[in-house]
Amino acid sequence: MSGDRSAGGDPGPEIVRLRAEIDVLDDALRDLLDRRAALALRLGHLKRGAGLPLRDPVREGVVLAHVGRPTGAFPDDDARAVWERIIAACLRVQEEDDPPLATEGEGG
């Protein structure tokens, strides 16, 4: 990907280098998202076992306040939107893991 040529011709070595660095970060972000989803899945199992709801709006607010603070070049509103999507995706991982209820004659 980083070696792709743009429609305007040769992008130059600095652009190629920066794109390669972005590719590395993208891979790391994907790995971190997968790790976060795996932890959310484990958390969902624990919550189910304790009879707790999967969604915790108070905790979501704490997370958004923590990660939504101004930190640098990435726009704050966009950072919040990204985290809202990450939280929603992790909740979906938990919900989709919800084991079906046993029907009569099926382990119950």
Backbone torsions as a table, in degrees:
resi	resn	phi	psi	omega
1	MET	NA	-44.1	-174.8
2	SER	-66.0	-22.0	-179.4
3	GLY	-90.4	2.4	-179.3
4	ASP	-58.7	141.0	175.1
5	ARG	-90.8	140.2	176.6
6	SER	-80.5	170.6	179.8
7	ALA	-62.3	-20.9	-177.9
8	GLY	-87.2	5.9	179.8
9	GLY	104.7	-153.1	-177.3
10	ASP	-65.1	120.3	-177.3
11	PRO	-75.5	-15.1	-179.5
12	GLY	93.7	155.9	-173.3
13	PRO	-65.7	-34.0	-179.1
14	GLU	-69.0	-39.9	177.6
15	ILE	-66.0	-43.3	178.6
16	VAL	-60.6	-43.9	179.8
17	ARG	-63.4	-44.3	-179.7
18	LEU	-66.2	-39.0	177.2
19	ARG	-63.5	-39.4	177.9
20	ALA	-63.5	-40.2	178.3
21	GLU	-64.8	-40.2	176.6
22	ILE	-63.6	-40.7	178.1
23	ASP	-58.8	-41.5	178.5
24	VAL	-63.3	-44.4	178.3
25	LEU	-63.7	-40.3	178.2
26	ASP	-60.4	-42.4	177.6
27	ASP	-62.9	-42.0	179.6
28	ALA	-65.8	-40.9	177.6
29	LEU	-61.6	-42.9	179.4
30	ARG	-62.3	-43.6	178.0
31	ASP	-61.4	-41.6	178.9
32	LEU	-66.1	-38.8	177.5
33	LEU	-64.2	-40.1	177.1
34	ASP	-63.7	-40.9	177.7
35	ARG	-64.8	-40.5	179.5
36	ARG	-63.6	-43.0	179.7
37	ALA	-64.3	-38.8	178.1
38	ALA	-64.3	-40.2	176.5
39	LEU	-66.3	-40.3	178.0
40	ALA	-62.1	-38.0	178.5
41	LEU	-63.1	-45.8	177.0
42	ARG	-61.6	-41.8	178.6
43	LEU	-61.5	-40.9	177.5
44	GLY	-60.0	-40.5	177.5
45	HIS	-61.8	-43.9	179.8
46	LEU	-65.3	-42.2	179.3
47	LYS	-62.5	-45.0	178.8
48	ARG	-59.6	-44.4	179.8
49	GLY	-62.4	-30.5	179.9
50	ALA	-91.6	0.1	-179.8
51	GLY	74.0	23.0	-178.9
52	LEU	-95.6	152.0	175.7
53	PRO	-68.8	149.6	178.9
54	LEU	-67.9	-40.6	-177.6
55	ARG	-87.6	132.4	179.2
56	ASP	-130.6	91.7	-177.2
57	PRO	-57.6	-32.3	178.7
58	VAL	-66.0	-46.3	178.5
59	ARG	-63.4	-40.3	177.7
60	GLU	-59.1	-41.5	178.1
61	GLY	-63.1	-40.1	178.3
62	VAL	-63.6	-44.9	-179.9
63	VAL	-62.3	-47.1	-178.3
64	LEU	-63.8	-36.6	177.4
65	ALA	-66.8	-37.8	-178.7
66	HIS	-70.5	-50.1	-175.2
67	VAL	-85.7	-14.4	-178.1
68	GLY	-89.4	3.6	-179.7
69	ARG	-72.3	148.3	178.6
70	PRO	-61.0	130.7	-179.0
71	THR	-133.9	-18.8	-175.9
72	GLY	174.3	-137.8	-171.4
73	ALA	-75.7	-24.6	-177.4
74	PHE	-73.9	127.4	-176.7
75	PRO	-59.2	133.4	-175.7
76	ASP	-56.5	-45.6	-179.1
77	ASP	-62.5	-39.5	178.8
78	ASP	-68.8	-38.2	177.4
79	ALA	-60.9	-44.2	178.9
80	ARG	-61.8	-42.6	179.6
81	ALA	-62.9	-40.5	178.2
82	VAL	-61.9	-45.8	-179.1
83	TRP	-67.1	-35.7	175.8
84	GLU	-60.6	-40.6	177.8
85	ARG	-67.0	-39.5	178.5
86	ILE	-63.5	-45.1	178.7
87	ILE	-61.2	-45.6	179.7
88	ALA	-62.0	-41.1	179.7
89	ALA	-65.0	-41.4	179.4
90	CYS	-67.9	-36.1	174.8
91	LEU	-64.4	-40.5	178.4
92	ARG	-62.7	-38.4	176.0
93	VAL	-58.7	-43.2	179.1
94	GLN	-65.5	-44.8	-177.2
95	GLU	-66.7	-39.9	-178.2
96	GLU	-72.0	-18.6	176.9
97	ASP	-82.6	-9.8	-177.3
98	ASP	-54.8	115.2	-178.7
99	PRO	-67.6	141.3	178.9
100	PRO	-64.8	148.4	177.1
101	LEU	-67.4	140.0	179.1
102	ALA	-67.8	133.9	175.9
103	THR	-89.7	164.3	-177.0
104	GLU	-54.7	132.8	179.9
105	GLY	83.0	1.7	-178.7
106	GLU	-119.2	81.2	178.1
107	GLY	67.0	15.1	-175.3
108	GLY	-131.1	NA	NA
